[in-house]
């Protein structure tokens, strides 16, 4: 199986091609960025496909991060994945950013818990907790920092994501500290590709996982009255 993975959910624009038959990533590239994903993504995908010596017709599926993350970034990546899938006649599958963060830890040792946390600003985090065997203990959700710490601070977990350092800095006194803290601005797109190869295909279109409403909302006072 050949999988094209795309990630624009957070502070990176990234793509990778995985060949499961060969057991290798044939090409991948990641550009660190907070803005400009829309302009950077398709040229980056073209470069990765060229290095992989593959065409879109050669792919078996497209995997894309669905969030939580930047509202604009998510729309860019998902729109591109949908467009490529439609043009190539291939399925698209969604991978959450939280699962992509946790995947390398689970693959290394699935006996220890993993807390994937993304800074949602205003002292909130997007959180998912994985237990033994990679089983989800706490499903993806947005929580105030204090409540997230209450849930996360059990069993000396491994903590990863853009919110990892924040959780570690406020870890409750008296609780076992995390056995590992990995502050990352974006998940590894290689793991998005690997999870994409394992994902179950559905007939439903890939949709973003926002978990909360956008910060920018129309102001009622600025609306013109209807006549």
Backbone as a chain_set.jsonl record, in Angstrom:
{"seq": "XXXXXXXXXXXXXXXXXXXXXXXXXXXXXXXXXXXXXXXXXXXXXXXXXXXXXXXXXXXXXXXXXXXXXXXXXXXXXXXXXXXXXXXXXXXXXXXXXXXXXXXXXXXXXXXXXXXXXXXXXXXXXXXXXXXXXXXXXXXXXXXXXXXXXXXXXXXXXXXXXXXXXXXXXXXXXXXXXXXXXXXXXXXXXXXXXXXXXXXXXXXXXXXXXXXXXXXXXXXXXXXXXXX", "coords": {"N": [[0.839, -1.19, 0.0], [0.514, 2.206, -0.833], [0.752, 5.271, 0.733], [-0.105, 8.626, 0.9], [0.626, 11.095, 3.121], [-0.566, 13.986, 4.806], [-0.031, 16.924, 6.666], [-1.153, 19.789, 8.13], [-2.058, 20.851, 10.429], [-1.057, 22.163, 12.681], [1.857, 23.791, 13.664], [3.348, 23.304, 11.318], [4.003, 22.424, 7.916], [3.586, 19.623, 6.153], [4.409, 16.561, 4.435], [4.344, 13.119, 3.425], [5.291, 10.035, 1.896], [4.434, 6.749, 2.222], [5.429, 3.434, 1.752], [4.052, 0.535, 2.308], [4.517, -2.072, 1.544], [7.233, -2.214, 1.024], [7.993, -1.402, 3.446], [8.961, 1.104, 4.123], [9.448, 4.683, 4.305], [9.257, 6.471, 1.476], [9.638, 9.08, 0.794], [9.707, 12.296, 2.386], [8.863, 15.469, 3.835], [9.121, 18.328, 5.881], [8.099, 21.522, 6.784], [8.616, 24.028, 9.064], [6.183, 26.212, 10.224], [3.905, 28.852, 11.057], [2.032, 30.249, 9.679], [0.8, 30.508, 6.285], [0.359, 28.019, 5.169], [-1.396, 27.36, 3.088], [-0.239, 28.36, 0.739], [2.157, 26.978, 0.711], [1.667, 24.213, 0.749], [0.835, 22.56, -1.629], [3.047, 22.822, -3.51], [4.965, 21.601, -1.846], [3.9, 19.005, -1.548], [4.109, 18.191, -4.209], [6.893, 18.083, -4.499], [7.53, 16.022, -2.709], [6.142, 13.857, -3.821], [7.52, 13.653, -6.216], [10.097, 12.94, -5.348], [9.47, 10.489, -4.312], [9.037, 9.123, -6.586], [6.479, 8.751, -7.628], [3.086, 8.877, -8.815], [-0.133, 10.445, -8.359], [-2.0, 8.575, -9.088], [-0.733, 6.249, -8.425], [-1.052, 5.961, -5.747], [-2.646, 4.458, -2.879], [-4.204, 5.421, -0.859], [-5.028, 8.528, 0.807], [-3.907, 10.188, 3.626], [-4.733, 12.42, 6.243], [-4.223, 14.917, 8.744], [-6.755, 15.715, 11.053], [-7.238, 17.344, 13.159], [-7.482, 18.098, 16.714], [-6.573, 21.57, 16.096], [-5.158, 24.341, 14.295], [-7.681, 26.336, 12.92], [-7.62, 27.386, 10.302], [-5.387, 26.039, 9.221], [-6.248, 23.356, 9.359], [-8.384, 23.345, 7.535], [-7.003, 23.837, 5.168], [-5.312, 21.552, 4.821], [-7.191, 19.413, 4.826], [-8.869, 20.085, 2.698], [-7.047, 19.876, 0.585], [-6.393, 17.138, 0.724], [-8.882, 15.976, 0.223], [-9.308, 16.939, -2.37], [-7.171, 15.775, -3.841], [-7.766, 13.078, -3.428], [-10.262, 12.894, -4.713], [-9.596, 13.571, -7.361], [-7.791, 11.537, -8.0], [-9.254, 9.306, -7.585], [-9.141, 7.878, -5.197], [-9.365, 6.721, -1.769], [-9.735, 8.872, 1.122], [-8.477, 9.275, 4.398], [-8.897, 10.214, 7.804], [-6.743, 11.356, 10.42], [-6.319, 11.991, 13.804], [-4.62, 14.746, 15.324], [-3.822, 14.344, 17.938], [-3.693, 11.552, 18.195], [-1.628, 11.093, 16.386], [0.491, 12.36, 17.672], [0.751, 10.678, 19.914], [1.379, 8.174, 18.853], [4.206, 7.332, 18.262], [5.19, 6.918, 20.871], [3.477, 4.935, 21.868], [4.083, 2.895, 20.093], [6.688, 2.366, 20.817], [6.533, 1.526, 23.5], [3.845, 0.066, 24.715], [2.822, -0.342, 27.2], [2.814, 1.684, 29.001], [1.105, 4.683, 30.024], [0.036, 7.364, 27.824], [-0.161, 10.814, 27.43], [-1.52, 13.024, 25.299], [-1.322, 16.341, 24.462], [-2.484, 19.479, 23.418], [-1.868, 22.876, 23.235], [-4.501, 24.937, 23.771], [-4.845, 27.553, 24.217], [-5.643, 30.367, 26.41], [-5.455, 29.113, 28.913], [-6.403, 26.524, 28.487], [-6.484, 23.153, 27.248], [-6.331, 20.862, 24.49], [-6.985, 17.491, 24.84], [-6.05, 14.045, 25.023], [-6.003, 10.807, 26.379], [-4.124, 7.881, 26.499], [-4.07, 4.419, 27.253], [-2.88, 1.187, 28.343], [-1.789, -0.85, 25.668], [-2.396, 1.065, 23.826], [-5.0, 1.845, 24.048], [-7.76, 4.071, 24.125], [-8.303, 6.044, 26.887], [-9.24, 8.483, 27.812], [-11.212, 10.294, 25.748], [-10.727, 12.523, 22.877], [-10.862, 15.926, 23.819], [-11.614, 19.305, 24.907], [-10.261, 21.022, 27.64], [-10.163, 22.899, 30.733], [-7.001, 23.919, 32.102], [-6.532, 23.085, 34.782], [-8.392, 20.988, 35.173], [-7.551, 19.262, 33.166], [-5.034, 18.546, 34.157], [-5.785, 17.162, 36.435], [-6.91, 14.888, 35.331], [-4.801, 13.899, 33.791], [-2.635, 13.411, 35.493], [-1.854, 10.72, 36.464], [-0.31, 7.649, 37.104], [2.299, 8.26, 36.179], [2.709, 9.256, 33.392], [3.777, 9.393, 29.904], [4.169, 12.456, 28.292], [3.149, 14.442, 25.608], [3.194, 16.799, 22.849], [2.056, 20.15, 21.881], [1.244, 21.212, 24.233], [2.646, 19.945, 26.19], [4.885, 20.818, 27.787], [3.648, 22.824, 29.278], [1.77, 21.379, 30.802], [3.568, 19.79, 32.278], [4.909, 21.755, 33.734], [2.994, 22.593, 35.519], [2.393, 20.412, 36.983], [0.682, 18.479, 39.435], [1.595, 18.758, 42.864], [2.898, 16.09, 44.773], [2.009, 14.103, 43.109], [3.214, 11.482, 40.973], [5.726, 12.498, 38.762], [5.695, 13.122, 35.153], [7.107, 10.498, 33.168], [8.318, 11.052, 30.857], [8.66, 13.939, 28.843], [7.734, 15.504, 25.994], [7.925, 18.202, 24.15], [6.451, 19.288, 21.328], [6.022, 21.017, 18.287], [4.468, 20.126, 16.247], [2.984, 17.053, 15.122], [4.836, 14.11, 14.048], [4.967, 13.671, 10.657], [5.53, 11.269, 9.473], [4.409, 9.39, 11.159], [1.759, 10.006, 10.851], [1.396, 9.001, 8.312], [1.833, 6.256, 8.809], [-0.23, 5.635, 10.621], [-2.296, 6.257, 8.917], [-2.145, 4.177, 7.063], [-3.11, 2.106, 8.573], [-5.657, 2.823, 9.203], [-9.249, 2.55, 9.161], [-11.216, 2.512, 6.319], [-13.947, 4.626, 5.452], [-17.203, 5.51, 4.181], [-17.844, 8.079, 4.634], [-17.047, 11.552, 4.253], [-13.866, 13.035, 4.941], [-13.602, 14.988, 7.822], [-13.009, 18.004, 9.729], [-11.795, 17.959, 13.125], [-12.743, 19.964, 15.377], [-13.451, 20.604, 18.095], [-14.045, 22.921, 19.496], [-15.702, 26.115, 19.164], [-14.763, 28.593, 16.698], [-12.463, 31.282, 17.563], [-12.887, 33.759, 16.372], [-15.764, 35.48, 15.92], [-18.817, 36.65, 14.444], [-19.785, 40.015, 15.132], [-22.589, 41.079, 16.757], [-23.339, 43.733, 16.938], [-22.25, 44.882, 14.738], [-23.681, 44.133, 12.606], [-25.804, 44.858, 9.886], [-29.017, 46.228, 10.06], [-31.947, 44.606, 8.873], [-34.185, 45.648, 6.303]], "CA": [[0.0, 0.0, 0.0], [1.193, 3.497, -0.844], [-0.047, 6.27, 1.434], [0.351, 10.005, 0.974], [0.178, 11.734, 4.36], [-0.523, 15.449, 4.803], [-0.288, 17.544, 7.962], [-1.083, 21.253, 8.233], [-2.952, 21.147, 11.543], [-0.456, 23.021, 13.71], [2.924, 24.703, 13.25], [4.167, 22.684, 10.276], [3.391, 22.007, 6.659], [4.358, 18.405, 5.968], [3.858, 15.473, 3.626], [5.196, 11.936, 3.361], [4.78, 8.88, 1.158], [4.787, 5.481, 2.856], [5.226, 2.202, 0.977], [3.985, -0.511, 3.328], [5.083, -3.315, 1.003], [8.679, -2.128, 1.237], [8.217, -1.082, 4.854], [9.776, 2.312, 4.222], [8.981, 5.979, 3.816], [10.036, 6.735, 0.276], [9.94, 10.509, 0.766], [8.966, 13.115, 3.344], [9.388, 16.822, 4.024], [8.394, 19.128, 6.861], [8.487, 22.924, 6.906], [8.057, 24.672, 10.251], [5.505, 27.482, 9.921], [2.659, 29.146, 11.753], [1.113, 30.759, 8.668], [1.24, 30.275, 4.923], [0.184, 26.622, 4.764], [-2.113, 27.25, 1.806], [0.692, 28.613, -0.355], [3.29, 26.051, 0.755], [1.343, 22.788, 0.759], [0.844, 21.809, -2.881], [4.428, 22.658, -3.987], [5.638, 20.619, -0.998], [3.395, 17.685, -1.942], [4.695, 17.871, -5.52], [8.285, 17.684, -4.286], [7.545, 14.723, -2.046], [5.726, 12.853, -4.803], [8.61, 13.496, -7.192], [11.158, 12.177, -4.692], [8.982, 9.117, -4.152], [8.858, 8.573, -7.935], [5.097, 8.274, -7.65], [2.007, 9.755, -9.252], [-1.316, 10.286, -7.509], [-2.661, 7.324, -9.483], [-0.023, 5.137, -7.793], [-1.4, 5.915, -4.335], [-3.799, 3.657, -2.469], [-5.049, 6.291, -0.044], [-4.451, 9.772, 1.303], [-4.173, 10.395, 5.052], [-4.578, 13.83, 6.6], [-4.57, 15.241, 10.123], [-8.066, 16.348, 11.106], [-7.344, 18.201, 14.32], [-7.632, 19.549, 16.838], [-5.463, 22.389, 15.65], [-5.502, 25.63, 13.716], [-8.86, 26.253, 12.055], [-7.202, 27.62, 8.921], [-4.517, 24.941, 8.814], [-7.042, 22.143, 9.151], [-9.143, 23.479, 6.284], [-6.059, 23.722, 4.053], [-4.906, 20.163, 4.653], [-8.324, 18.538, 4.497], [-9.295, 20.417, 1.335], [-6.07, 19.297, -0.34], [-6.545, 15.68, 0.742], [-10.131, 15.657, -0.484], [-9.127, 17.214, -3.792], [-6.309, 14.741, -4.415], [-8.517, 11.821, -3.412], [-11.293, 12.95, -5.748], [-8.968, 13.56, -8.685], [-7.115, 10.259, -8.219], [-10.188, 8.203, -7.365], [-8.62, 7.121, -4.057], [-10.007, 7.117, -0.512], [-9.029, 9.721, 2.079], [-8.757, 8.912, 5.787], [-8.493, 11.245, 8.751], [-5.987, 10.967, 11.604], [-6.287, 13.126, 14.714], [-3.29, 15.19, 15.72], [-3.525, 13.75, 19.235], [-3.263, 10.173, 17.934], [-0.325, 11.151, 15.725], [1.462, 12.668, 18.717], [0.931, 9.544, 20.828], [1.743, 6.944, 18.149], [5.566, 6.815, 18.461], [5.344, 6.434, 22.241], [2.764, 3.666, 21.975], [4.833, 1.904, 19.326], [7.903, 2.039, 21.563], [6.152, 0.789, 24.716], [2.406, 0.287, 24.878], [2.41, -0.68, 28.554], [2.776, 2.919, 29.782], [0.13, 5.644, 29.499], [0.49, 8.515, 27.054], [-1.05, 11.967, 27.42], [-1.283, 13.937, 24.17], [-1.93, 17.617, 24.843], [-2.251, 20.607, 22.521], [-2.215, 24.155, 23.855], [-5.692, 25.541, 23.158], [-4.798, 28.951, 24.656], [-6.538, 30.792, 27.493], [-5.349, 28.106, 29.972], [-7.132, 25.311, 28.107], [-5.734, 22.24, 26.38], [-6.965, 19.716, 23.862], [-6.372, 16.381, 25.56], [-6.457, 12.648, 24.867], [-5.175, 9.933, 27.204], [-4.053, 6.511, 26.008], [-3.603, 3.474, 28.255], [-2.196, -0.017, 27.885], [-2.164, -1.288, 24.336], [-2.828, 2.197, 23.011], [-6.448, 2.033, 24.181], [-8.152, 5.41, 24.566], [-8.91, 6.13, 28.213], [-9.991, 9.748, 27.763], [-11.367, 10.658, 24.345], [-10.328, 13.904, 22.605], [-11.745, 16.961, 24.365], [-10.948, 20.527, 25.369], [-10.448, 21.113, 29.084], [-9.342, 23.866, 31.455], [-5.724, 23.342, 32.504], [-6.64, 22.404, 36.078], [-9.086, 19.714, 34.99], [-6.669, 18.409, 32.358], [-4.011, 18.023, 35.056], [-6.417, 16.17, 37.312], [-7.096, 13.668, 34.553], [-3.547, 13.411, 33.228], [-1.607, 13.117, 36.499], [-1.977, 9.386, 37.034], [0.517, 6.599, 36.514], [3.553, 8.765, 35.619], [2.595, 9.041, 31.952], [4.575, 10.15, 28.942], [3.354, 13.598, 27.865], [3.658, 14.948, 24.343], [2.359, 17.773, 22.161], [2.381, 21.555, 22.115], [0.895, 21.534, 25.615], [3.368, 19.049, 27.098], [5.679, 21.573, 28.76], [2.721, 23.533, 30.159], [1.271, 20.413, 31.775], [4.654, 19.394, 33.164], [5.246, 22.876, 34.604], [1.939, 22.755, 36.519], [2.06, 19.072, 37.489], [0.283, 18.579, 40.842], [2.535, 18.3, 43.886], [2.491, 14.831, 45.392], [1.782, 13.088, 42.079], [4.415, 11.077, 40.257], [5.902, 13.34, 37.57], [5.741, 12.373, 33.893], [8.376, 9.806, 32.946], [8.904, 11.675, 29.663], [7.948, 15.129, 28.373], [8.202, 15.866, 24.655], [7.266, 19.381, 23.615], [6.58, 19.279, 19.873], [5.148, 22.001, 17.648], [3.598, 19.395, 15.318], [3.303, 15.621, 15.124], [5.701, 13.611, 12.987], [4.123, 13.272, 9.529], [5.783, 9.858, 9.204], [3.433, 8.614, 11.915], [0.462, 10.22, 10.198], [1.364, 8.038, 7.211], [1.702, 4.898, 9.347], [-1.604, 5.496, 11.117], [-3.167, 6.27, 7.749], [-2.138, 2.842, 6.456], [-3.861, 1.202, 9.444], [-7.007, 3.351, 9.424], [-10.37, 1.912, 8.488], [-11.876, 3.39, 5.351], [-15.394, 4.807, 5.583], [-17.806, 6.231, 3.06], [-18.014, 9.478, 5.027], [-15.961, 12.457, 3.891], [-13.0, 13.457, 6.042], [-14.048, 16.26, 8.379], [-12.137, 18.497, 10.804], [-12.152, 17.768, 14.528], [-12.457, 21.27, 15.956], [-13.648, 20.501, 19.546], [-14.607, 24.158, 20.035], [-16.051, 27.105, 18.144], [-13.641, 29.495, 16.409], [-12.368, 32.494, 18.388], [-13.444, 34.887, 15.63], [-17.208, 35.364, 15.769], [-19.432, 37.908, 13.994], [-20.265, 40.88, 16.2], [-23.985, 41.448, 16.476], [-23.474, 45.182, 16.824], [-21.752, 45.346, 13.446], [-24.565, 43.668, 11.551], [-26.762, 45.851, 9.404], [-30.424, 45.855, 10.251], [-32.688, 44.322, 7.652], [-35.342, 46.518, 6.093]], "C": [[0.876, 1.242, 0.0], [0.258, 4.549, -0.262], [0.642, 7.622, 1.341], [-0.238, 10.613, 2.231], [0.392, 13.234, 4.279], [-0.82, 15.952, 6.209], [-0.086, 19.055, 7.881], [-1.858, 21.731, 9.458], [-2.383, 22.149, 12.533], [0.658, 23.883, 13.116], [3.893, 24.042, 12.265], [3.316, 22.461, 9.042], [4.218, 20.801, 6.22], [3.621, 17.399, 5.099], [4.854, 14.325, 3.611], [4.502, 10.883, 2.51], [5.327, 7.628, 1.812], [4.473, 4.339, 1.916], [5.231, 1.048, 1.966], [4.564, -1.834, 2.835], [6.585, -3.358, 1.221], [9.013, -1.845, 2.699], [9.016, 0.174, 5.079], [8.99, 3.543, 3.808], [9.857, 6.333, 2.626], [10.392, 8.211, 0.13], [9.14, 11.212, 1.845], [9.644, 14.474, 3.469], [8.493, 17.565, 4.997], [8.967, 20.539, 6.893], [7.819, 23.496, 8.151], [7.431, 26.0, 9.847], [4.24, 27.617, 10.744], [1.593, 29.659, 10.792], [1.657, 30.406, 7.287], [1.102, 28.847, 4.44], [-0.443, 26.495, 3.375], [-1.176, 27.43, 0.623], [1.783, 27.541, -0.434], [2.913, 24.596, 0.468], [1.498, 22.092, -0.584], [2.234, 21.741, -3.518], [5.207, 21.634, -3.169], [5.203, 19.207, -1.361], [4.003, 17.255, -3.278], [6.139, 17.408, -5.373], [8.38, 16.297, -3.675], [7.152, 13.612, -3.022], [6.826, 12.601, -5.826], [9.747, 12.671, -6.589], [10.756, 10.718, -4.503], [8.819, 8.402, -5.487], [7.467, 7.976, -8.087], [4.175, 9.329, -8.234], [0.826, 9.548, -8.31], [-2.06, 8.997, -7.841], [-2.0, 6.115, -8.832], [-0.411, 4.959, -6.327], [-2.581, 4.984, -4.092], [-4.747, 4.443, -1.575], [-4.276, 7.536, 0.365], [-4.866, 9.915, 2.763], [-3.899, 11.853, 5.391], [-4.952, 14.025, 8.062], [-5.848, 16.076, 10.144], [-8.253, 17.249, 12.315], [-7.373, 17.391, 15.61], [-6.366, 20.3, 16.417], [-5.952, 23.726, 15.149], [-6.69, 25.478, 12.768], [-8.471, 26.411, 10.591], [-6.349, 26.472, 8.413], [-5.285, 23.67, 8.528], [-7.796, 22.205, 7.828], [-8.226, 23.301, 5.077], [-5.716, 22.257, 3.787], [-6.031, 19.253, 4.216], [-8.825, 18.816, 3.09], [-8.349, 19.805, 0.306], [-6.224, 17.786, -0.421], [-7.803, 15.248, 0.001], [-9.97, 15.836, -1.986], [-8.274, 16.165, -4.475], [-7.047, 13.414, -4.496], [-9.56, 11.784, -4.514], [-10.681, 12.83, -7.135], [-8.353, 12.207, -9.011], [-8.046, 9.063, -8.072], [-9.74, 7.293, -6.235], [-9.329, 7.565, -2.783], [-9.111, 8.033, 0.309], [-9.447, 9.305, 3.486], [-8.216, 10.01, 6.698], [-7.785, 10.658, 9.956], [-5.955, 12.169, 12.553], [-4.847, 13.487, 15.061], [-2.877, 14.548, 17.046], [-3.047, 12.31, 19.081], [-1.886, 10.146, 17.29], [0.784, 11.489, 16.712], [1.783, 11.42, 19.56], [1.548, 8.325, 20.159], [3.172, 6.469, 18.378], [5.825, 6.301, 19.865], [4.675, 5.08, 22.422], [3.522, 2.56, 21.246], [6.084, 1.452, 20.079], [7.606, 1.196, 22.79], [4.686, 1.063, 24.99], [1.91, -0.101, 26.268], [2.27, 0.551, 29.442], [1.776, 3.897, 29.184], [0.795, 6.785, 28.738], [-0.58, 9.598, 27.138], [-0.636, 12.849, 26.254], [-2.045, 15.217, 24.462], [-1.511, 18.717, 23.876], [-2.724, 21.877, 23.226], [-3.376, 24.792, 23.09], [-5.837, 27.008, 23.537], [-5.819, 29.235, 25.764], [-6.621, 29.742, 28.601], [-6.293, 26.927, 29.74], [-6.214, 24.44, 27.253], [-6.699, 21.271, 25.706], [-6.246, 18.496, 24.399], [-6.928, 15.037, 25.094], [-5.484, 11.806, 25.674], [-5.289, 8.507, 26.697], [-3.484, 5.621, 27.116], [-2.888, 2.297, 27.632], [-2.727, -0.452, 26.527], [-2.617, -0.179, 23.414], [-4.319, 2.47, 23.081], [-6.75, 3.432, 24.699], [-8.851, 5.325, 25.914], [-9.777, 7.383, 28.321], [-10.027, 10.193, 26.314], [-10.999, 12.117, 24.12], [-11.353, 14.91, 23.111], [-10.927, 18.201, 24.707], [-11.3, 20.723, 26.833], [-9.675, 22.3, 29.645], [-8.086, 23.172, 31.973], [-5.839, 22.547, 33.799], [-7.323, 21.044, 35.935], [-8.253, 18.739, 34.162], [-5.593, 17.778, 33.227], [-4.583, 16.953, 35.976], [-6.562, 14.829, 36.595], [-5.759, 13.049, 34.155], [-2.579, 12.879, 34.277], [-1.846, 11.8, 37.211], [-1.015, 8.45, 36.318], [1.812, 7.051, 35.887], [3.605, 8.584, 34.108], [3.712, 9.717, 31.161], [3.667, 11.231, 28.371], [3.975, 14.196, 26.613], [2.69, 15.949, 23.738], [2.779, 19.2, 22.458], [2.057, 21.995, 23.539], [1.669, 20.726, 26.635], [4.124, 19.812, 28.177], [4.779, 22.307, 29.746], [2.156, 22.583, 31.214], [2.354, 20.046, 32.778], [4.989, 20.492, 34.166], [4.23, 23.05, 35.73], [1.544, 21.413, 37.146], [1.754, 19.125, 38.987], [1.357, 18.038, 41.79], [2.001, 17.02, 44.519], [2.188, 13.736, 44.4], [3.106, 12.729, 41.412], [4.56, 11.924, 38.999], [5.898, 12.497, 36.303], [7.107, 11.701, 33.736], [9.056, 10.305, 31.677], [8.027, 12.852, 29.262], [8.544, 15.524, 27.033], [7.355, 17.019, 24.124], [7.5, 19.428, 22.113], [5.579, 20.247, 19.274], [4.188, 21.362, 16.654], [3.933, 17.916, 15.417], [4.201, 15.255, 13.949], [4.835, 13.091, 11.854], [4.36, 11.814, 9.145], [4.76, 8.979, 9.926], [2.011, 8.854, 11.428], [0.303, 9.222, 9.057], [1.144, 6.62, 7.726], [0.293, 4.652, 9.891], [-2.596, 5.479, 9.96], [-3.25, 4.912, 7.071], [-2.987, 1.867, 7.261], [-5.322, 1.605, 9.603], [-8.051, 2.589, 8.621], [-11.033, 2.903, 7.547], [-13.38, 3.445, 5.629], [-15.897, 5.575, 4.376], [-17.934, 7.72, 3.358], [-16.799, 10.302, 4.618], [-15.149, 12.823, 5.128], [-13.426, 14.839, 6.509], [-13.105, 16.705, 9.502], [-12.698, 18.2, 12.186], [-11.786, 19.052, 15.258], [-12.472, 21.258, 17.488], [-14.129, 21.79, 20.207], [-14.905, 25.101, 18.883], [-14.853, 28.007, 17.886], [-13.67, 30.716, 17.303], [-13.028, 33.681, 17.702], [-14.923, 34.647, 15.37], [-17.762, 36.693, 15.257], [-19.939, 38.721, 15.181], [-21.661, 41.362, 15.848], [-24.133, 42.938, 16.231], [-23.063, 45.692, 15.437], [-22.648, 44.915, 12.29], [-25.553, 44.761, 11.148], [-28.186, 45.348, 9.611], [-31.094, 45.63, 8.924], [-33.888, 45.256, 7.546], [-36.546, 45.692, 5.687]], "O": [[1.857, 1.324, 0.739], [-0.88, 4.699, -0.705], [1.823, 7.751, 1.663], [-1.457, 10.647, 2.397], [1.402, 13.701, 3.75], [-1.743, 15.471, 6.867], [1.013, 19.534, 7.599], [-2.269, 22.89, 9.517], [-3.131, 22.902, 13.157], [0.422, 24.627, 12.165], [5.108, 24.206, 12.372], [2.094, 22.329, 9.11], [5.411, 20.931, 5.946], [2.392, 17.383, 5.033], [6.058, 14.531, 3.764], [3.275, 10.851, 2.419], [6.54, 7.465, 1.942], [3.383, 4.275, 1.347], [6.294, 0.625, 2.418], [5.051, -2.632, 3.636], [7.144, -4.4, 1.561], [10.149, -2.02, 3.138], [9.681, 0.313, 6.105], [8.009, 3.464, 3.069], [11.071, 6.478, 2.766], [11.339, 8.555, -0.577], [8.034, 10.791, 2.185], [10.845, 14.608, 3.238], [7.269, 17.451, 4.95], [10.178, 20.723, 7.015], [6.595, 23.453, 8.277], [8.079, 26.822, 9.2], [3.589, 26.629, 11.083], [0.398, 29.524, 11.052], [2.826, 30.05, 7.14], [1.667, 28.49, 3.406], [-0.062, 25.628, 2.589], [-1.301, 26.732, -0.383], [2.275, 27.232, -1.519], [3.748, 23.827, -0.007], [2.235, 21.11, -0.671], [2.592, 20.683, -4.035], [6.016, 20.885, -3.717], [6.038, 18.309, -1.47], [4.368, 16.093, -3.454], [6.564, 16.462, -6.035], [9.216, 15.49, -4.08], [7.77, 12.547, -3.036], [7.036, 11.466, -6.253], [10.297, 11.796, -7.257], [11.601, 9.823, -4.53], [8.499, 7.214, -5.522], [7.292, 6.868, -8.595], [4.451, 10.526, -8.155], [0.796, 8.581, -7.55], [-2.682, 8.395, -6.965], [-2.63, 5.066, -8.698], [-0.128, 3.919, -5.732], [-3.403, 4.752, -4.978], [-5.946, 4.167, -1.534], [-3.049, 7.591, 0.28], [-6.044, 9.777, 3.094], [-2.947, 12.449, 4.886], [-5.876, 13.386, 8.565], [-6.007, 17.015, 9.364], [-9.313, 17.854, 12.48], [-7.299, 16.163, 15.594], [-5.265, 19.751, 16.387], [-7.027, 24.191, 15.528], [-6.699, 24.592, 11.913], [-8.937, 25.657, 9.736], [-6.558, 25.984, 7.302], [-4.999, 22.978, 7.552], [-7.837, 21.224, 7.086], [-8.616, 22.692, 4.081], [-5.82, 21.784, 2.656], [-5.849, 18.414, 3.334], [-9.171, 17.886, 2.362], [-8.788, 19.28, -0.717], [-6.19, 17.214, -1.511], [-7.789, 14.275, -0.753], [-10.425, 15.011, -2.777], [-8.608, 15.709, -5.568], [-6.969, 12.71, -5.502], [-9.729, 10.761, -5.177], [-11.177, 12.086, -7.981], [-8.384, 11.771, -10.162], [-7.672, 7.936, -8.396], [-9.932, 6.079, -6.298], [-9.844, 8.682, -2.727], [-7.885, 7.978, 0.206], [-10.617, 9.018, 3.737], [-7.208, 10.648, 6.394], [-8.166, 9.6, 10.458], [-5.593, 13.266, 12.129], [-3.969, 12.625, 15.086], [-1.702, 14.242, 17.246], [-2.106, 11.891, 19.755], [-1.067, 9.282, 17.604], [1.892, 10.965, 16.606], [2.943, 11.152, 19.872], [2.184, 7.515, 20.834], [3.36, 5.288, 18.67], [6.591, 5.354, 20.046], [5.235, 4.183, 23.052], [3.593, 1.427, 21.724], [6.487, 0.293, 19.987], [8.341, 0.256, 23.093], [4.319, 2.149, 25.439], [0.702, -0.18, 26.49], [1.675, 0.475, 30.517], [1.611, 3.941, 27.965], [1.955, 7.123, 28.975], [-1.765, 9.327, 26.94], [0.482, 13.363, 26.229], [-3.255, 15.195, 24.682], [-0.331, 18.864, 23.557], [-3.838, 21.936, 23.745], [-3.247, 25.14, 21.916], [-6.845, 27.636, 23.213], [-6.73, 28.445, 26.012], [-7.689, 29.499, 29.162], [-6.9, 26.405, 30.675], [-5.284, 24.937, 26.617], [-7.735, 20.907, 26.263], [-5.015, 18.465, 24.415], [-8.119, 14.908, 24.81], [-4.279, 12.057, 25.66], [-6.385, 7.987, 26.49], [-2.55, 6.003, 27.822], [-2.354, 2.394, 26.528], [-3.93, -0.43, 26.268], [-3.16, -0.441, 22.341], [-4.852, 3.233, 22.276], [-6.078, 3.922, 25.606], [-9.855, 4.629, 26.067], [-10.89, 7.348, 28.846], [-8.981, 10.444, 25.715], [-10.961, 12.888, 25.079], [-12.552, 14.772, 22.87], [-9.7, 18.147, 24.786], [-12.46, 20.611, 27.231], [-8.639, 22.675, 29.095], [-8.106, 21.972, 32.25], [-5.296, 21.447, 33.899], [-6.871, 20.058, 36.518], [-8.249, 17.536, 34.425], [-5.27, 16.603, 33.056], [-3.925, 15.952, 36.258], [-6.359, 13.77, 37.189], [-5.6, 11.828, 34.177], [-1.782, 11.989, 33.983], [-2.02, 11.771, 38.429], [-0.916, 8.455, 35.091], [2.398, 6.292, 35.115], [4.446, 7.844, 33.598], [4.484, 10.51, 31.698], [2.524, 10.956, 28.008], [5.182, 14.429, 26.561], [1.505, 15.954, 24.07], [3.738, 19.435, 23.194], [2.541, 23.03, 23.998], [1.384, 20.808, 27.829], [4.012, 19.485, 29.358], [5.11, 22.404, 30.928], [2.072, 22.942, 32.388], [2.1, 19.994, 33.982], [5.316, 20.203, 35.317], [4.562, 23.594, 36.783], [0.486, 21.299, 37.764], [2.497, 19.758, 39.737], [1.95, 16.989, 41.539], [0.802, 16.888, 44.768], [2.111, 12.565, 44.773], [4.004, 13.563, 41.3], [3.6, 12.055, 38.239], [6.079, 11.282, 36.371], [8.132, 12.262, 34.122], [10.231, 10.019, 31.444], [6.801, 12.775, 29.331], [9.73, 15.845, 26.948], [6.214, 16.827, 23.704], [8.637, 19.593, 21.671], [4.424, 20.298, 19.698], [3.201, 21.982, 16.259], [5.061, 17.563, 15.762], [4.308, 16.004, 12.978], [4.047, 12.167, 12.055], [3.483, 11.185, 8.552], [4.304, 7.967, 9.395], [1.15, 7.988, 11.58], [-0.776, 8.665, 8.852], [0.36, 5.864, 7.152], [-0.301, 3.6, 9.655], [-3.608, 4.779, 10.008], [-4.305, 4.535, 6.561], [-3.525, 0.909, 6.707], [-6.135, 0.816, 10.083], [-7.771, 2.056, 7.547], [-11.372, 4.016, 7.95], [-13.997, 2.444, 5.991], [-15.128, 6.204, 3.649], [-18.11, 8.528, 2.446], [-15.669, 9.815, 4.634], [-15.689, 12.909, 6.231], [-13.593, 15.752, 5.701], [-12.474, 15.87, 10.149], [-13.912, 18.19, 12.393], [-10.651, 19.212, 15.707], [-11.589, 21.845, 18.113], [-14.575, 21.764, 21.354], [-14.422, 24.911, 17.767], [-14.009, 28.171, 18.766], [-14.731, 31.148, 17.753], [-13.654, 34.514, 18.357], [-15.286, 33.702, 14.67], [-17.235, 37.752, 15.598], [-20.47, 38.154, 16.136], [-21.891, 41.964, 14.799], [-24.952, 43.363, 15.416], [-23.464, 46.776, 15.014], [-22.41, 45.281, 11.139], [-26.064, 45.494, 11.995], [-28.496, 44.183, 9.361], [-30.854, 46.359, 7.962], [-34.519, 45.608, 8.543], [-37.624, 46.242, 5.463]]}, "num_chains": 1, "name": "protein.A"}
